Amino acid sequence: MNAQTRNKSLRILFHRGVSLSVLWAQGETSRQFSEMRQDEEASRKAFQALAHNTVSECPCGCGLKSDICEAHAERVRQANYELPF
């Protein structure tokens, strides 16, 4: 859907008496999906960095350079163990 089609649809809804809260909810839903996609992209990039050993600093914030600390590695192992299959 392009911007013109979206705006036309919103205008039609507004003229038919659809509450503005419905229009707000539609925008909020779009914003949340966009935020979710950005978070997934950031986590995917972080995972790729770990997989290719291109870590510039430990993700837990301990300050360890070019590696991950054992505490962070243990948290990752524990999270992987808790995944339901």
Backbone as a printed PyTorch tensor [residue, N CA C, xyz], in Angstrom:
tensor([[[  0.8570,  -1.1620,   0.0000],
         [  0.0000,   0.0000,   0.0000],
         [  0.9080,   1.2310,   0.0000]],

        [[  0.6500,   2.1570,  -0.9120],
         [  1.4370,   3.3760,  -0.9250],
         [  0.7640,   4.4480,  -0.0750]],

        [[  1.4190,   5.5730,   0.0760],
         [  0.9290,   6.6320,   0.9610],
         [ -0.4050,   7.2000,   0.4800]],

        [[ -0.5820,   7.3530,  -0.8170],
         [ -1.8360,   7.9120,  -1.3270],
         [ -3.0150,   6.9950,  -1.0210]],

        [[ -2.8220,   5.6980,  -1.2060],
         [ -3.8920,   4.7380,  -0.9260],
         [ -4.2180,   4.7260,   0.5670]],

        [[ -3.1850,   4.7690,   1.3990],
         [ -3.3960,   4.7680,   2.8470],
         [ -4.1530,   6.0240,   3.2810]],

        [[ -3.7380,   7.1760,   2.7930],
         [ -4.3980,   8.4290,   3.1620],
         [ -5.8510,   8.4490,   2.6930]],

        [[ -6.0970,   7.9190,   1.5050],
         [ -7.4650,   7.8620,   0.9890],
         [ -8.3250,   6.9680,   1.8860]],

        [[ -7.7870,   5.8370,   2.2890],
         [ -8.5280,   4.9250,   3.1640],
         [ -8.8360,   5.5800,   4.5090]],

        [[ -7.8610,   6.2810,   5.0660],
         [ -8.0750,   6.9500,   6.3450],
         [ -9.1170,   8.0560,   6.2150]],

        [[ -9.0880,   8.7860,   5.1170],
         [-10.0570,   9.8570,   4.8950],
         [-11.4690,   9.2770,   4.7850]],

        [[-11.6040,   8.1640,   4.0730],
         [-12.9110,   7.5220,   3.9410],
         [-13.4180,   7.0640,   5.2980]],

        [[-12.5430,   6.4610,   6.0900],
         [-12.9510,   6.0320,   7.4270],
         [-13.3930,   7.2180,   8.2740]],

        [[-12.6580,   8.3220,   8.1920],
         [-12.9950,   9.4990,   8.9880],
         [-14.3540,  10.0520,   8.5740]],

        [[-14.6290,  10.1170,   7.2670],
         [-15.9080,  10.6560,   6.7990],
         [-17.0730,   9.7330,   7.1130]],

        [[-16.8060,   8.4680,   7.2810],
         [-17.8900,   7.5290,   7.6330],
         [-18.1680,   7.5350,   9.1260]],

        [[-17.4330,   8.3120,   9.8990],
         [-17.7050,   8.4530,  11.3240],
         [-16.9320,   7.4880,  12.1990]],

        [[-15.9080,   6.8630,  11.6490],
         [-15.0910,   5.9600,  12.4590],
         [-14.3300,   6.7970,  13.4710]],

        [[-14.3100,   6.3560,  14.6920],
         [-13.6620,   7.0960,  15.7650],
         [-12.1810,   7.3030,  15.4880]],

        [[-11.6700,   8.4510,  15.8850],
         [-10.2510,   8.7280,  15.7100],
         [ -9.3900,   7.7810,  16.5370]],

        [[ -9.9640,   7.2170,  17.5960],
         [ -9.1950,   6.2690,  18.3970],
         [ -8.8630,   5.0230,  17.5800]],

        [[ -9.7420,   4.6470,  16.6470],
         [ -9.4600,   3.5070,  15.7730],
         [ -8.2910,   3.8460,  14.8610]],

        [[ -8.3000,   5.0720,  14.3190],
         [ -7.2020,   5.5070,  13.4680],
         [ -5.9050,   5.5750,  14.2590]],

        [[ -5.9700,   6.0440,  15.5060],
         [ -4.7810,   6.0980,  16.3620],
         [ -4.2690,   4.6880,  16.6260]],

        [[ -5.1830,   3.7540,  16.8920],
         [ -4.7860,   2.3730,  17.1680],
         [ -4.1030,   1.7580,  15.9580]],

        [[ -4.5620,   2.0940,  14.7680],
         [ -3.9300,   1.5820,  13.5530],
         [ -2.5050,   2.0990,  13.4500]],

        [[ -2.3110,   3.3800,  13.7270],
         [ -0.9670,   3.9630,  13.6950],
         [ -0.0820,   3.3860,  14.7800]],

        [[ -0.6540,   3.1690,  15.9560],
         [  0.1050,   2.5960,  17.0680],
         [  0.5370,   1.1720,  16.7530]],

        [[ -0.3480,   0.4070,  16.1350],
         [ -0.0060,  -0.9590,  15.7430],
         [  1.1390,  -0.9620,  14.7430]],

        [[  1.0650,  -0.0710,  13.7630],
         [  2.1400,   0.0290,  12.7720],
         [  3.4560,   0.3940,  13.4450]],

        [[  3.4030,   1.3150,  14.4010],
         [  4.6070,   1.7370,  15.1110],
         [  5.2040,   0.5750,  15.8980]],

        [[  4.3450,  -0.2160,  16.5590],
         [  4.8340,  -1.3430,  17.3430],
         [  5.4600,  -2.4130,  16.4510]],

        [[  4.8480,  -2.6820,  15.3010],
         [  5.4380,  -3.6570,  14.3800],
         [  6.7850,  -3.1730,  13.8620]],

        [[  6.8630,  -1.8900,  13.5540],
         [  8.1210,  -1.3290,  13.0730],
         [  9.2020,  -1.4250,  14.1580]],

        [[  8.8370,  -1.1310,  15.3970],
         [  9.7810,  -1.2410,  16.5110],
         [ 10.2230,  -2.6900,  16.7100]],

        [[  9.2910,  -3.6310,  16.5730],
         [  9.6210,  -5.0390,  16.7140],
         [ 10.6030,  -5.4800,  15.6270]],

        [[ 10.3740,  -5.0360,  14.3850],
         [ 11.2950,  -5.3710,  13.3050],
         [ 12.6830,  -4.7990,  13.5540]],

        [[ 12.7700,  -3.5790,  14.0920],
         [ 14.0620,  -2.9760,  14.3960],
         [ 14.7800,  -3.7590,  15.4910]],

        [[ 14.0380,  -4.1790,  16.5280],
         [ 14.6360,  -4.9750,  17.6060],
         [ 15.1430,  -6.3130,  17.0830]],

        [[ 14.3460,  -6.9620,  16.2260],
         [ 14.7690,  -8.2400,  15.6560],
         [ 16.0210,  -8.0750,  14.7980]],

        [[ 16.0880,  -6.9840,  14.0510],
         [ 17.2570,  -6.7200,  13.2140],
         [ 18.5030,  -6.4920,  14.0790]],

        [[ 18.3360,  -5.7430,  15.1720],
         [ 19.4710,  -5.4880,  16.0650],
         [ 19.9430,  -6.7850,  16.7250]],

        [[ 19.0190,  -7.6300,  17.1540],
         [ 19.4240,  -8.8910,  17.7860],
         [ 20.0590,  -9.8340,  16.7700]],

        [[ 19.5660,  -9.8040,  15.5210],
         [ 20.1590, -10.6310,  14.4710],
         [ 21.5950, -10.1880,  14.1910]],

        [[ 21.8130,  -8.8870,  14.1340],
         [ 23.1600,  -8.3710,  13.9040],
         [ 24.0870,  -8.7300,  15.0670]],

        [[ 23.5790,  -8.6420,  16.3010],
         [ 24.3850,  -8.9950,  17.4650],
         [ 24.7440, -10.4800,  17.4340]],

        [[ 23.7900, -11.3270,  17.0480],
         [ 24.0520, -12.7570,  16.9650],
         [ 25.0930, -13.0580,  15.8990]],

        [[ 24.9760, -12.3850,  14.7440],
         [ 25.9480, -12.5920,  13.6790],
         [ 27.3470, -12.1670,  14.1190]],

        [[ 27.4180, -11.0790,  14.8780],
         [ 28.7150, -10.6230,  15.3720],
         [ 29.3200, -11.6720,  16.3040]],

        [[ 28.4940, -12.2720,  17.1540],
         [ 28.9920, -13.3150,  18.0600],
         [ 29.4040, -14.5560,  17.2750]],

        [[ 28.6240, -14.8940,  16.2480],
         [ 28.9090, -16.0980,  15.4680],
         [ 30.2030, -15.9610,  14.6670]],

        [[ 30.5260, -14.7540,  14.2760],
         [ 31.7230, -14.5400,  13.4650],
         [ 32.8930, -13.9950,  14.2800]],

        [[ 32.7710, -14.0330,  15.5910],
         [ 33.8260, -13.5710,  16.5010],
         [ 34.2970, -12.1580,  16.1830]],

        [[ 33.3680, -11.2850,  15.8740],
         [ 33.7090,  -9.8850,  15.6310],
         [ 33.1940,  -9.0080,  16.7650]],

        [[ 33.2170,  -9.5270,  17.9680],
         [ 32.7270,  -8.8030,  19.1260],
         [ 33.7450,  -7.7310,  19.4990]],

        [[ 33.2830,  -6.4910,  19.5850],
         [ 34.1950,  -5.4230,  19.9730],
         [ 34.2000,  -5.2370,  21.4830]],

        [[ 33.0920,  -5.6090,  22.1320],
         [ 33.0020,  -5.4830,  23.5840],
         [ 31.9380,  -6.4500,  24.0880]],

        [[ 32.0990,  -6.9210,  25.3110],
         [ 31.1370,  -7.8610,  25.8910],
         [ 29.7520,  -7.2140,  25.9770]],

        [[ 28.6920,  -7.8960,  25.5370],
         [ 27.3390,  -7.3300,  25.5420],
         [ 26.7920,  -7.0300,  26.9300]],

        [[ 27.3350,  -7.6660,  27.9670],
         [ 26.7910,  -7.4260,  29.3130],
         [ 27.2530,  -6.0950,  29.8920]],

        [[ 28.2350,  -5.4680,  29.2720],
         [ 28.6910,  -4.1590,  29.7370],
         [ 29.8020,  -4.2100,  30.7620]],

        [[ 30.4660,  -5.3540,  30.9060],
         [ 31.5370,  -5.4640,  31.8990],
         [ 32.8200,  -4.7710,  31.4450]],

        [[ 32.9090,  -4.4410,  30.1500],
         [ 34.0690,  -3.7260,  29.6400],
         [ 35.1240,  -4.6060,  28.9990]],

        [[ 34.9080,  -5.9090,  28.9500],
         [ 35.8610,  -6.8170,  28.3300],
         [ 35.8910,  -6.5650,  26.8250]],

        [[ 37.0710,  -6.3690,  26.2790],
         [ 37.2090,  -6.0450,  24.8590],
         [ 37.4660,  -7.3100,  24.0430]],

        [[ 36.9190,  -7.3570,  22.8360],
         [ 37.1350,  -8.4110,  21.8440],
         [ 36.7580,  -9.8100,  22.3030]],

        [[ 35.8720,  -9.9380,  23.2710],
         [ 35.4490, -11.2510,  23.7580],
         [ 34.1940, -11.0790,  24.6010]],

        [[ 33.6140, -12.2030,  25.0410],
         [ 32.5150, -12.1470,  25.9970],
         [ 32.9790, -12.8150,  27.2770]],

        [[ 32.4870, -12.2960,  28.4070],
         [ 32.9120, -12.8340,  29.6970],
         [ 32.2000, -14.1600,  29.9790]],

        [[ 32.7080, -14.8860,  30.9330],
         [ 32.1310, -16.1950,  31.2760],
         [ 30.7340, -16.0450,  31.8670]],

        [[ 30.4830, -14.9640,  32.6030],
         [ 29.1480, -14.7500,  33.1750],
         [ 28.1100, -14.5610,  32.0710]],

        [[ 28.4640, -13.7990,  31.0430],
         [ 27.5330, -13.5970,  29.9290],
         [ 27.3250, -14.9030,  29.1610]],

        [[ 28.3940, -15.6360,  28.9350],
         [ 28.2870, -16.9150,  28.2330],
         [ 27.3940, -17.8790,  29.0100]],

        [[ 27.4980, -17.8640,  30.3390],
         [ 26.6540, -18.7300,  31.1650],
         [ 25.1860, -18.3290,  31.0580]],

        [[ 24.9070, -17.0080,  31.0400],
         [ 23.5160, -16.5490,  30.8790],
         [ 22.9580, -16.9910,  29.5270]],

        [[ 23.7730, -16.9390,  28.4860],
         [ 23.3260, -17.3810,  27.1590],
         [ 23.0620, -18.8800,  27.1700]],

        [[ 23.9520, -19.6520,  27.7860],
         [ 23.7340, -21.1100,  27.8750],
         [ 22.4660, -21.4240,  28.6420]],

        [[ 22.2230, -20.7060,  29.7400],
         [ 21.0190, -20.9380,  30.5490],
         [ 19.7650, -20.5810,  29.7540]],

        [[ 19.7970, -19.4640,  29.0220],
         [ 18.6390, -19.0740,  28.2110],
         [ 18.3810, -20.1010,  27.1090]],

        [[ 19.4310, -20.6220,  26.5020],
         [ 19.2700, -21.6470,  25.4600],
         [ 18.7070, -22.9360,  26.0590]],

        [[ 19.1160, -23.2710,  27.2700],
         [ 18.6360, -24.4780,  27.9410],
         [ 17.1400, -24.3660,  28.2350]],

        [[ 16.6770, -23.1390,  28.5760],
         [ 15.2810, -22.9400,  28.9590],
         [ 14.3360, -22.8460,  27.7780]],

        [[ 14.8480, -22.7980,  26.5450],
         [ 13.9820, -22.7250,  25.3790],
         [ 13.1580, -24.0020,  25.2430]],

        [[ 11.8420, -23.8620,  25.1030],
         [ 11.0060, -25.0500,  24.9270],
         [ 11.0970, -25.5730,  23.4940]],

        [[ 11.1450, -26.8770,  23.3570],
         [ 11.1680, -27.4940,  22.0290],
         [ 10.0090, -28.4290,  21.8660]]])
